[in-house]
Amino acid sequence: MKDEDGHFYSNLDDPIIEAAESLLYDLVKNGCTYHIGTNYNAGRNDHECGAGVKEGLCLFSVCTISDFTMIVEEMNAVWGDIEAGEIMFVPLPRYQDGDGVYYLNSVPDGCMMCMGATNPEGVALFASCERFKIVDPAVIDIDTKQLKEVYMWTDEMLEMVEICDEIIAENTIMFYNGNLGTNLDNAYNEFDQGIKKGANSTWAQLKASYSEQLEYYLEELNTIIDNYIDTGELVG
């Protein structure tokens, strides 16, 4: 997490985090997840997103909307008959004792151009096209037509994607992992792997194993940030 001063801090002691991780632990322990044993990373069907849904072996799978913009035959083979309305996407469930708000993870989107690029006009044109996809009604209509006629989306799916976009815009959650320093990133990844293995360790056991090193590297990161603010030099 990040405070008003731009410093990062751990939210491992948040009771909502504990409730979520305890739920994951119980689901894995009781065999309610569609993967092999207690190892989240040993997914069936070579980690194919949606595996088991069509066969009725998996009730839901965490996915992105782009998973439904594949070749129709490929979607039907994994998820079910999209033209027959056999599949649908919805926001991730809300915490029953939370604030009643849906929170969806989002990622900034933008364009980067390498120094000395030989076709800067092409980059600018691409960025303009991406912008028009959002602000130009004519382009939006073309996208909608493609979703309906090429990918066979139903009106209900089109309505739901608008709802999800509204949720993201109102309650944006940024995922700060990555580019925060090798030590912190490695510590986080080790902790994350422990969570994904589910029934191998309880939340309390994972916190006891990893919280100290996470706190240490967070403090190291905050020191680097403070030094950069004071001196303009990036050290670390």
Short mmCIF file of the C-alpha atoms (twelve columns), coordinates in Angstrom:
data_MODEL
# 
_entry.id   MODEL 
# 
loop_
_atom_site.group_PDB 
_atom_site.id 
_atom_site.type_symbol 
_atom_site.label_atom_id 
_atom_site.label_alt_id 
_atom_site.label_comp_id 
_atom_site.label_asym_id 
_atom_site.label_seq_id 
_atom_site.Cartn_x 
_atom_site.Cartn_y 
_atom_site.Cartn_z 
_atom_site.pdbx_PDB_model_num 
ATOM 1   C CA . MET A 1   0.000   0.000   0.000   1 
ATOM 2   C CA . LYS A 2   1.008   3.652   -0.373  1 
ATOM 3   C CA . ASP A 3   0.352   6.533   2.023   1 
ATOM 4   C CA . GLU A 4   -0.202  10.248  1.372   1 
ATOM 5   C CA . ASP A 5   3.540   10.940  1.583   1 
ATOM 6   C CA . GLY A 6   4.311   8.466   -1.183  1 
ATOM 7   C CA . HIS A 7   5.725   5.831   1.170   1 
ATOM 8   C CA . PHE A 8   4.920   2.161   0.813   1 
ATOM 9   C CA . TYR A 9   3.725   0.096   3.741   1 
ATOM 10  C CA . SER A 10  2.540   -3.464  4.361   1 
ATOM 11  C CA . ASN A 11  -1.132  -4.352  4.710   1 
ATOM 12  C CA . LEU A 12  -0.494  -7.891  5.961   1 
ATOM 13  C CA . ASP A 13  -2.246  -7.151  9.268   1 
ATOM 14  C CA . ASP A 14  -5.449  -5.983  7.576   1 
ATOM 15  C CA . PRO A 15  -8.255  -8.281  8.795   1 
ATOM 16  C CA . ILE A 16  -9.872  -8.195  5.345   1 
ATOM 17  C CA . ILE A 17  -6.659  -9.554  3.801   1 
ATOM 18  C CA . GLU A 18  -6.583  -12.284 6.433   1 
ATOM 19  C CA . ALA A 19  -10.219 -13.198 5.730   1 
ATOM 20  C CA . ALA A 20  -9.544  -13.434 1.987   1 
ATOM 21  C CA . GLU A 21  -6.421  -15.565 2.401   1 
ATOM 22  C CA . SER A 22  -8.151  -17.809 4.939   1 
ATOM 23  C CA . LEU A 23  -10.951 -18.372 2.418   1 
ATOM 24  C CA . LEU A 24  -8.409  -19.367 -0.233  1 
ATOM 25  C CA . TYR A 25  -6.735  -21.690 2.261   1 
ATOM 26  C CA . ASP A 26  -10.049 -23.415 3.052   1 
ATOM 27  C CA . LEU A 27  -11.002 -23.748 -0.629  1 
ATOM 28  C CA . VAL A 28  -7.719  -25.410 -1.520  1 
ATOM 29  C CA . LYS A 29  -7.678  -27.584 1.602   1 
ATOM 30  C CA . ASN A 30  -11.197 -28.863 0.873   1 
ATOM 31  C CA . GLY A 31  -10.450 -29.659 -2.769  1 
ATOM 32  C CA . CYS A 32  -12.694 -26.934 -4.211  1 
ATOM 33  C CA . THR A 33  -10.172 -25.608 -6.715  1 
ATOM 34  C CA . TYR A 34  -9.535  -26.954 -10.201 1 
ATOM 35  C CA . HIS A 35  -5.857  -27.740 -10.020 1 
ATOM 36  C CA . ILE A 36  -3.649  -30.595 -8.933  1 
ATOM 37  C CA . GLY A 37  -3.296  -31.229 -5.211  1 
ATOM 38  C CA . THR A 38  -2.377  -28.246 -3.060  1 
ATOM 39  C CA . ASN A 39  -0.116  -26.578 -5.616  1 
ATOM 40  C CA . TYR A 40  -1.822  -23.698 -7.411  1 
ATOM 41  C CA . ASN A 41  0.933   -23.682 -10.026 1 
ATOM 42  C CA . ALA A 42  0.279   -27.280 -11.066 1 
ATOM 43  C CA . GLY A 43  -2.846  -26.367 -13.030 1 
ATOM 44  C CA . ARG A 44  -4.553  -28.875 -15.278 1 
ATOM 45  C CA . ASN A 45  -4.673  -28.529 -19.070 1 
ATOM 46  C CA . ASP A 46  -1.311  -26.698 -19.084 1 
ATOM 47  C CA . HIS A 47  -2.802  -23.742 -17.194 1 
ATOM 48  C CA . GLU A 48  -5.336  -23.103 -19.973 1 
ATOM 49  C CA . CYS A 49  -7.625  -20.320 -18.776 1 
ATOM 50  C CA . GLY A 50  -11.170 -21.653 -18.475 1 
ATOM 51  C CA . ALA A 51  -10.173 -25.320 -18.304 1 
ATOM 52  C CA . GLY A 52  -13.001 -27.387 -16.801 1 
ATOM 53  C CA . VAL A 53  -15.744 -24.771 -17.252 1 
ATOM 54  C CA . LYS A 54  -17.250 -26.341 -20.373 1 
ATOM 55  C CA . GLU A 55  -17.226 -29.790 -18.770 1 
ATOM 56  C CA . GLY A 56  -18.958 -28.535 -15.632 1 
ATOM 57  C CA . LEU A 57  -15.895 -29.301 -13.493 1 
ATOM 58  C CA . CYS A 58  -15.164 -25.638 -12.720 1 
ATOM 59  C CA . LEU A 59  -17.848 -23.110 -11.782 1 
ATOM 60  C CA . PHE A 60  -15.797 -20.000 -12.544 1 
ATOM 61  C CA . SER A 61  -12.300 -18.977 -13.596 1 
ATOM 62  C CA . VAL A 62  -10.562 -15.639 -13.005 1 
ATOM 63  C CA . CYS A 63  -10.005 -14.211 -16.473 1 
ATOM 64  C CA . THR A 64  -9.898  -11.020 -18.513 1 
ATOM 65  C CA . ILE A 65  -12.329 -9.800  -21.142 1 
ATOM 66  C CA . SER A 66  -9.661  -10.426 -23.793 1 
ATOM 67  C CA . ASP A 67  -10.140 -14.162 -23.184 1 
ATOM 68  C CA . PHE A 68  -13.434 -13.771 -25.072 1 
ATOM 69  C CA . THR A 69  -11.905 -12.148 -28.151 1 
ATOM 70  C CA . MET A 70  -10.274 -15.276 -29.495 1 
ATOM 71  C CA . ILE A 71  -11.328 -17.298 -32.525 1 
ATOM 72  C CA . VAL A 72  -14.889 -18.428 -31.792 1 
ATOM 73  C CA . GLU A 73  -14.093 -22.112 -32.294 1 
ATOM 74  C CA . GLU A 74  -11.253 -21.844 -29.769 1 
ATOM 75  C CA . MET A 75  -13.479 -20.117 -27.212 1 
ATOM 76  C CA . ASN A 76  -16.209 -22.698 -27.681 1 
ATOM 77  C CA . ALA A 77  -13.742 -25.554 -27.223 1 
ATOM 78  C CA . VAL A 78  -12.615 -24.245 -23.817 1 
ATOM 79  C CA . TRP A 79  -15.461 -22.225 -22.293 1 
ATOM 80  C CA . GLY A 80  -18.646 -23.506 -23.932 1 
ATOM 81  C CA . ASP A 81  -20.862 -22.358 -26.784 1 
ATOM 82  C CA . ILE A 82  -20.640 -18.558 -26.732 1 
ATOM 83  C CA . GLU A 83  -23.303 -18.220 -29.444 1 
ATOM 84  C CA . ALA A 84  -25.728 -20.231 -27.313 1 
ATOM 85  C CA . GLY A 85  -25.090 -18.028 -24.283 1 
ATOM 86  C CA . GLU A 86  -23.392 -20.791 -22.276 1 
ATOM 87  C CA . ILE A 87  -20.734 -18.476 -20.817 1 
ATOM 88  C CA . MET A 88  -20.725 -15.079 -19.183 1 
ATOM 89  C CA . PHE A 89  -18.312 -12.857 -17.283 1 
ATOM 90  C CA . VAL A 90  -19.005 -10.920 -14.090 1 
ATOM 91  C CA . PRO A 91  -16.953 -8.822  -11.636 1 
ATOM 92  C CA . LEU A 92  -15.087 -10.700 -8.941  1 
ATOM 93  C CA . PRO A 93  -17.280 -11.182 -5.837  1 
ATOM 94  C CA . ARG A 94  -17.361 -8.535  -3.129  1 
ATOM 95  C CA . TYR A 95  -16.332 -9.288  0.436   1 
ATOM 96  C CA . GLN A 96  -19.526 -9.976  2.373   1 
ATOM 97  C CA . ASP A 97  -18.471 -7.845  5.350   1 
ATOM 98  C CA . GLY A 98  -16.802 -5.120  3.294   1 
ATOM 99  C CA . ASP A 99  -17.946 -1.690  2.191   1 
ATOM 100 C CA . GLY A 100 -20.291 -2.989  -0.509  1 
ATOM 101 C CA . VAL A 101 -18.070 -1.735  -3.330  1 
ATOM 102 C CA . TYR A 102 -16.602 -3.780  -6.174  1 
ATOM 103 C CA . TYR A 103 -12.865 -3.258  -6.686  1 
ATOM 104 C CA . LEU A 104 -11.200 -4.371  -9.906  1 
ATOM 105 C CA . ASN A 105 -7.488  -4.363  -10.619 1 
ATOM 106 C CA . SER A 106 -6.452  -2.051  -13.448 1 
ATOM 107 C CA . VAL A 107 -3.277  -1.379  -15.388 1 
ATOM 108 C CA . PRO A 108 -2.249  1.975   -16.928 1 
ATOM 109 C CA . ASP A 109 -2.250  1.941   -20.712 1 
ATOM 110 C CA . GLY A 110 0.022   4.106   -22.816 1 
ATOM 111 C CA . CYS A 111 2.565   4.250   -25.595 1 
ATOM 112 C CA . MET A 112 6.343   4.396   -25.349 1 
ATOM 113 C CA . MET A 113 8.714   5.384   -28.137 1 
ATOM 114 C CA . CYS A 114 12.395  4.438   -28.210 1 
ATOM 115 C CA . MET A 115 14.941  7.234   -28.591 1 
ATOM 116 C CA . GLY A 116 15.939  7.494   -32.228 1 
ATOM 117 C CA . ALA A 117 12.809  5.723   -33.478 1 
ATOM 118 C CA . THR A 118 12.589  6.020   -37.274 1 
ATOM 119 C CA . ASN A 119 8.794   6.185   -37.410 1 
ATOM 120 C CA . PRO A 120 7.536   8.552   -34.683 1 
ATOM 121 C CA . GLU A 121 4.496   9.426   -36.806 1 
ATOM 122 C CA . GLY A 122 3.470   5.787   -36.719 1 
ATOM 123 C CA . VAL A 123 3.623   5.746   -32.921 1 
ATOM 124 C CA . ALA A 124 1.527   8.920   -32.764 1 
ATOM 125 C CA . LEU A 125 -1.010  7.418   -35.186 1 
ATOM 126 C CA . PHE A 126 -1.263  4.250   -33.106 1 
ATOM 127 C CA . ALA A 127 -1.813  6.293   -29.932 1 
ATOM 128 C CA . SER A 128 -4.502  8.307   -31.704 1 
ATOM 129 C CA . CYS A 129 -6.268  5.126   -32.799 1 
ATOM 130 C CA . GLU A 130 -6.272  3.842   -29.225 1 
ATOM 131 C CA . ARG A 131 -7.735  7.149   -28.062 1 
ATOM 132 C CA . PHE A 132 -10.448 7.163   -30.723 1 
ATOM 133 C CA . LYS A 133 -11.494 3.673   -29.620 1 
ATOM 134 C CA . ILE A 134 -12.531 5.285   -26.330 1 
ATOM 135 C CA . VAL A 135 -13.846 8.745   -27.303 1 
ATOM 136 C CA . ASP A 136 -15.168 8.468   -30.867 1 
ATOM 137 C CA . PRO A 137 -18.750 7.108   -31.089 1 
ATOM 138 C CA . ALA A 138 -18.194 5.904   -34.675 1 
ATOM 139 C CA . VAL A 139 -15.145 3.845   -33.685 1 
ATOM 140 C CA . ILE A 140 -16.924 2.537   -30.594 1 
ATOM 141 C CA . ASP A 141 -19.761 1.347   -32.847 1 
ATOM 142 C CA . ILE A 142 -17.246 -0.479  -35.053 1 
ATOM 143 C CA . ASP A 143 -15.773 -2.231  -32.007 1 
ATOM 144 C CA . THR A 144 -19.252 -3.204  -30.821 1 
ATOM 145 C CA . LYS A 145 -20.127 -4.551  -34.275 1 
ATOM 146 C CA . GLN A 146 -16.945 -6.641  -34.255 1 
ATOM 147 C CA . LEU A 147 -17.684 -8.075  -30.815 1 
ATOM 148 C CA . LYS A 148 -21.179 -9.090  -31.911 1 
ATOM 149 C CA . GLU A 149 -20.499 -10.344 -35.425 1 
ATOM 150 C CA . VAL A 150 -16.949 -11.724 -35.164 1 
ATOM 151 C CA . TYR A 151 -16.731 -12.900 -31.555 1 
ATOM 152 C CA . MET A 152 -20.469 -13.601 -31.162 1 
ATOM 153 C CA . TRP A 153 -20.976 -11.607 -27.973 1 
ATOM 154 C CA . THR A 154 -24.516 -11.337 -26.686 1 
ATOM 155 C CA . ASP A 155 -26.166 -8.050  -25.718 1 
ATOM 156 C CA . GLU A 156 -25.877 -9.152  -22.090 1 
ATOM 157 C CA . MET A 157 -22.097 -9.493  -22.436 1 
ATOM 158 C CA . LEU A 158 -21.824 -6.048  -24.032 1 
ATOM 159 C CA . GLU A 159 -23.837 -4.566  -21.188 1 
ATOM 160 C CA . MET A 160 -21.671 -6.275  -18.594 1 
ATOM 161 C CA . VAL A 161 -18.411 -4.985  -20.067 1 
ATOM 162 C CA . GLU A 162 -19.778 -1.446  -19.752 1 
ATOM 163 C CA . ILE A 163 -20.626 -2.121  -16.115 1 
ATOM 164 C CA . CYS A 164 -17.119 -3.476  -15.449 1 
ATOM 165 C CA . ASP A 165 -15.571 -0.418  -17.104 1 
ATOM 166 C CA . GLU A 166 -17.645 1.831   -14.846 1 
ATOM 167 C CA . ILE A 167 -16.523 -0.115  -11.777 1 
ATOM 168 C CA . ILE A 168 -12.870 0.241   -12.765 1 
ATOM 169 C CA . ALA A 169 -13.262 3.972   -13.355 1 
ATOM 170 C CA . GLU A 170 -14.978 4.529   -10.001 1 
ATOM 171 C CA . ASN A 171 -12.833 2.254   -7.821  1 
ATOM 172 C CA . THR A 172 -9.432  1.854   -9.432  1 
ATOM 173 C CA . ILE A 173 -6.953  -0.449  -7.695  1 
ATOM 174 C CA . MET A 174 -3.339  -0.272  -8.824  1 
ATOM 175 C CA . PHE A 175 -1.061  -3.283  -8.459  1 
ATOM 176 C CA . TYR A 176 2.274   -1.909  -7.279  1 
ATOM 177 C CA . ASN A 177 4.345   -5.068  -7.522  1 
ATOM 178 C CA . GLY A 178 7.106   -4.872  -10.117 1 
ATOM 179 C CA . ASN A 179 9.903   -2.359  -10.647 1 
ATOM 180 C CA . LEU A 180 10.141  -1.797  -6.894  1 
ATOM 181 C CA . GLY A 181 13.603  -3.235  -6.487  1 
ATOM 182 C CA . THR A 182 14.941  -6.767  -6.856  1 
ATOM 183 C CA . ASN A 183 15.036  -7.585  -3.124  1 
ATOM 184 C CA . LEU A 184 11.459  -6.472  -2.463  1 
ATOM 185 C CA . ASP A 185 10.190  -8.096  -5.636  1 
ATOM 186 C CA . ASN A 186 11.828  -11.423 -4.764  1 
ATOM 187 C CA . ALA A 187 10.478  -11.320 -1.205  1 
ATOM 188 C CA . TYR A 188 6.988   -10.576 -2.489  1 
ATOM 189 C CA . ASN A 189 7.146   -13.376 -5.074  1 
ATOM 190 C CA . GLU A 190 8.224   -15.920 -2.441  1 
ATOM 191 C CA . PHE A 191 5.319   -14.837 -0.241  1 
ATOM 192 C CA . ASP A 192 2.931   -14.941 -3.209  1 
ATOM 193 C CA . GLN A 193 3.975   -18.487 -4.075  1 
ATOM 194 C CA . GLY A 194 3.273   -19.516 -0.489  1 
ATOM 195 C CA . ILE A 195 -0.249  -18.110 -0.773  1 
ATOM 196 C CA . LYS A 196 -0.921  -19.861 -4.071  1 
ATOM 197 C CA . LYS A 197 0.076   -23.211 -2.630  1 
ATOM 198 C CA . GLY A 198 -2.939  -22.771 -0.390  1 
ATOM 199 C CA . ALA A 199 -3.309  -25.648 2.032   1 
ATOM 200 C CA . ASN A 200 0.452   -26.039 2.491   1 
ATOM 201 C CA . SER A 201 0.590   -23.106 4.926   1 
ATOM 202 C CA . THR A 202 -1.919  -21.060 6.906   1 
ATOM 203 C CA . TRP A 203 -1.996  -17.269 6.635   1 
ATOM 204 C CA . ALA A 204 -0.490  -16.957 10.116  1 
ATOM 205 C CA . GLN A 205 2.392   -19.254 9.147   1 
ATOM 206 C CA . LEU A 206 3.095   -17.304 5.966   1 
ATOM 207 C CA . LYS A 207 3.095   -13.978 7.820   1 
ATOM 208 C CA . ALA A 208 5.506   -15.342 10.391  1 
ATOM 209 C CA . SER A 209 7.831   -16.535 7.629   1 
ATOM 210 C CA . TYR A 210 7.851   -13.505 5.357   1 
ATOM 211 C CA . SER A 211 6.606   -10.351 7.109   1 
ATOM 212 C CA . GLU A 212 9.996   -9.400  8.591   1 
ATOM 213 C CA . GLN A 213 11.851  -9.397  5.282   1 
ATOM 214 C CA . LEU A 214 8.981   -7.624  3.536   1 
ATOM 215 C CA . GLU A 215 9.062   -4.868  6.158   1 
ATOM 216 C CA . TYR A 216 12.832  -4.568  5.823   1 
ATOM 217 C CA . TYR A 217 12.764  -4.171  2.041   1 
ATOM 218 C CA . LEU A 218 9.807   -1.781  2.189   1 
ATOM 219 C CA . GLU A 219 11.807  0.445   4.517   1 
ATOM 220 C CA . GLU A 220 14.759  0.188   2.125   1 
ATOM 221 C CA . LEU A 221 12.508  1.290   -0.742  1 
ATOM 222 C CA . ASN A 222 11.126  4.236   1.232   1 
ATOM 223 C CA . THR A 223 14.680  5.375   2.012   1 
ATOM 224 C CA . ILE A 224 15.484  5.345   -1.704  1 
ATOM 225 C CA . ILE A 225 12.341  7.405   -2.404  1 
ATOM 226 C CA . ASP A 226 13.179  9.963   0.295   1 
ATOM 227 C CA . ASN A 227 16.742  10.292  -0.971  1 
ATOM 228 C CA . TYR A 228 15.521  10.855  -4.513  1 
ATOM 229 C CA . ILE A 229 13.101  13.571  -3.342  1 
ATOM 230 C CA . ASP A 230 15.865  15.321  -1.374  1 
ATOM 231 C CA . THR A 231 18.749  15.026  -3.817  1 
ATOM 232 C CA . GLY A 232 17.314  14.054  -7.196  1 
ATOM 233 C CA . GLU A 233 19.675  11.091  -7.249  1 
ATOM 234 C CA . LEU A 234 18.460  7.518   -7.572  1 
ATOM 235 C CA . VAL A 235 20.583  5.309   -5.320  1 
ATOM 236 C CA . GLY A 236 19.823  1.670   -4.611  1 
# 
